[in-house]
Amino acid sequence: MKYLKDEPLKKHTSFRIGGPARYFCVPKNQEELAEAIQYAREKKLKFAILGAGTNVLALDKGYRGLVIKLANGLKRIYFKDNLLYAEAGVYLPQLVQVALKRRLTGLEFLAGIPGTVGGAIVMNAGAWGKEISGSIDHVKALDKNGQEVVLTRKELGFGYRKSSIEKKGLIVVETAFKLKTGQVKAMREKINEHLAQRKLKQPLGIPNAGSVFKNQQKKIAGKLLQESGAKGLRCGDAQISEKHANFIVNLGEASSRDVLKLMTKAQKIVKEKYKVNLEPEIKIMVE
């Protein structure tokens, strides 16, 4: 497997922000992923797992360890024993389409989410009132020694936009989904409806990292930000989207410092007006 040196992370994140990773690789299968973990251990490097880079802010200084990218690598999808299996690097829109072709319902809400299966499992991705955890049978992962473990849904500690996977020091390799047979027409209509809503409400044509802050129980982060007058605020080339207040967009040459300053500013505004502490949903790639 090839290890790149000083690979710009801005090439691998939807924010188009991020300095160089000291080492960078894209494993093609579980064996190569285990090899990458071993490589990091031998070189005494910290390592970070990157999916599609869609819910991540990489820092301007980059990452001094090894970045292991699963998107474009672990991308196998197959059906076995009434379960749909997808490796961690499979893009969610592709998974939705494969399920549709097999008339398997339960994943339509993921339509339009630009992440990968692995990242979606780690953060328990959700939309339209549903979460990916609701469709999981079990997950195969590697621990930080490269050893395989299999966990059931109950063992994964799912909650709102979280799981216990990172806390356990695990890396998702593959997920088995338990889905029901559905009506293709109704499934396709639901997918198209979700895609249309995203196009209408989200700044899809400008680099961003998706929802910046988590909702707080019944308090919607985007609504709090909008009603606080945060829309359009800027720090450098980072701007709170005019289209959706819970998105920060990169207008050209935004830095991670710009984004972090803008996030702090947005949190302060909401705190002052509503006494609510907004918690980041995007992950900051720190060593």
N, C-alpha and C positions, 0 to 999 in steps of 0.2 A: 504494500500500500504506500502511496506517495504522501510525504509530509511536506507541505509548503512552508516556507519561512516568510515572516513579515507580510502575511496576507491581509490586505485592507478589509476590515469587517464591514465597512460601509457598502461593499459589494454584496454582502450577504444578509443585510437587514432591510426591512421595508421602510425604515426611517431614512435610509441612505446616510447614516451617521455611524462613525466608529473608526478608530485608528487601527493599527496593525496587530494581528495576533502573532505572537512569537513563532508558534507552530500551528498548523491548520491541516485537518484531514477530513475525508469523506468516506467512511467505511461502507462497503457494499453489502455486508452481511454480519451476522452475529459474531462470527469468528474474527473478522477484521475489527469490530468494535472492541472485543476483548483484547485484541492485539494493541489497539490504541490506548486502552487503559493501562496495559502493561508498559507500553512505551513511556507514558507519563510517569509511572511509578519508578521506572529505571532511571529516568532523567531527573527525578525529584521535582516534577512540575505539577502545579495545580492544573485541573482541566475543567472546561465548561462545555456543556451540551447545548447545541444550537439546532433548532428545527428549521422552520422556514424563515426564522428571524422576524416574525411579524408581531410579536408582543414583547419586543426587547429593545432596550436602549443600550447600545455599546458605547463605551466612553471614548473620548477623543484620544486619550493616551493608549488606547488599545487594550490588549490582554497579554500579560507576560508569560502565560502558560500555554497549554494546548487547547485549541478550540476544535471540538469534534462535531461536525455537521451531519445530521442524519437525513435531512431532506436530500433528494436525488441519490441517496444511497440505499437505505433500507426501505424498499418500496414495493415489496411483494404483497399481493392480495390473493386469498384463496378461500374456498368454502370446504368445510370438513365437519362431519358429525352435527349437522344443523347449526353450525356456528360460522360466522363470517370473520375471517382473520385478516388483520392488516398490520404490516410492520410500521415501526415508529416514524419512518420518513415519508409515508404515504400522505399526499395532500388531501385535506378534508373534502374539497369539491369532487375529487376523483372517487373517494370512498362513497360519497352520496350517489354518484352516477352508477357505480358498480352495484350498490344496494338496489337502486331503481331498476336496473336491468334484470336483477334476480327477484324482483317484486318483494323486496324485504323492507318493511316500513319501520320507522323509529329514528332515522337519522336525518330526515328532511330539514330539520331546524339548523343543521350545520351548513346548509347551502350558502355559499358566499363568504364563509369564514375562511380566510386565506392561509390558515396554519396547517400543521401536520398532526397526525394522530398522536404521536408522542407528546408534543407540547399540549395538545388538547386534554390528554389524560392527566398530565401533571397539574394543570391549572383547573381541571374540571370545567372545560369550556361549555358555555351555554348561550342560548338566545331564545327569545320568544317564550320564556317561562319553562324551558327544558334544559337539561344538562346531560353531557355525554355519559356521566356515571350511571344514568338510568338504563343504559343499553349494554353495559359491560357484563360479561360472564367472568372472565379472568384476564390477568395481565402477566406476560412473561417479561422479566427484567434481569439485568445484571447488577451485582453489587460492585462496590469500588475495588474489589479484587478480581473482577471479571467472572465471578461465579454466577450461574443461573439460578434464579428463584422464580416461583410461580405464586401469584397472590390472587385470591378471590376478591370480588368487589367489596365485601365487608372488611377485608384486611387492608384496604387502600385509604381508609380514613377520609373519605370525601366530604367536602363541605362546600359552601359558596365560594367559587373560584379558587379552590384549594384541594390538595390531597396530602397524604403523608409520604408520598414517593420521595421527594427531595430530602425530607427529614430523615427518612430511612437510608439515605445515601444510595438510592437506586436509579438505574437508567432504563427507561422503557425500551424494550426490543420489539414486542408484538402484543397486540390486544385482540381478544376474542369477543365478538359482539353477539348477543342473543337477541334476534329480531323476529318479528312476526310477519307473516305473509300479508301483503296489502294490495290495494287496487292501484294499478299503475297510473290511471288517469287522475285520481285524487292526489296521489303522491306527487305527480308532475305539477299539478296546479299549486300545491303547497310550496314546492321548491321555487316555482316561478314567482309566487307571491312574496316569498322571503327575499329573493334576489331583487325584485322591484322595489321593495321597502328599503333595502340597503342602498340601492342606487339613488333613491329619492332623498334619504336622510343623512348619508355619510359621504365624506370627501374622498371618494374612491380614486380620483385621478391625480391626487397629490400625495407624495410620500408621507406616511404616518405609521403609527404602531398600534392602531386600533384604540379601544377604550382605554383612557389613561387612568381613571380612578374607578374603584369598585362602588357599586350602589350600597347604601346603608339601610338595610331592612326595607322599609317602604319609602325611603328617601332616594330618589333617582339622582345620581351624580350629575348627569347632563342637565337636568332641570335646575338643580341648585346652582350650577355654574352659569346657566343662561340667565336665571332670575337675579343673579348677583352682578350681572353686567360684564361677565368675563369674555364673552364672544369678541373675537377680533384683537384681544390683547397680544402684544408681541414682545419678544426678547430676541434681538438679532433677527435671524431668519426663521425663528420658531414662532408660530402663531396659533392661538386657540382658534380652531376652525369657525368660520362664519356660518357654516352649514350645520355643525353639531358641536356643542360646547364641550363635550367630553372627548374630543379629538384634538391633538396637537399636530399641526402639519409643518413639514419642512418646505419653506418657500424657495429654497435654493441651496444655501450654504450654511444651514443651521448646524450648530455644534451641540454636543451633549450638555455643555455648560449652559447654553441658551435654553435647552429643554428643561433642565433641572431648575433653573431660575424661574422659568415660567410656571412650572408645576408648584413651586413654593409660593409664588405670587397668587396662583389660583386657590391653593389651600388656605392661604391667609384671608383672602376675600370672603370665602365661604364660611370660614371659622368666625370671622367678625360679624357676618350678617345672620348666620343660622346656628352658630355654636356647634357646628358639625365638623369633625375631623375627617377629611377625605383621605382614604388609604389608596396608595397606588396599586393599579392592576398590572401595569407593565413591569417587567423585570429589568433591573439594572444589572448589567454584566460587570460584576466586581470580582476581584481576585480573593 
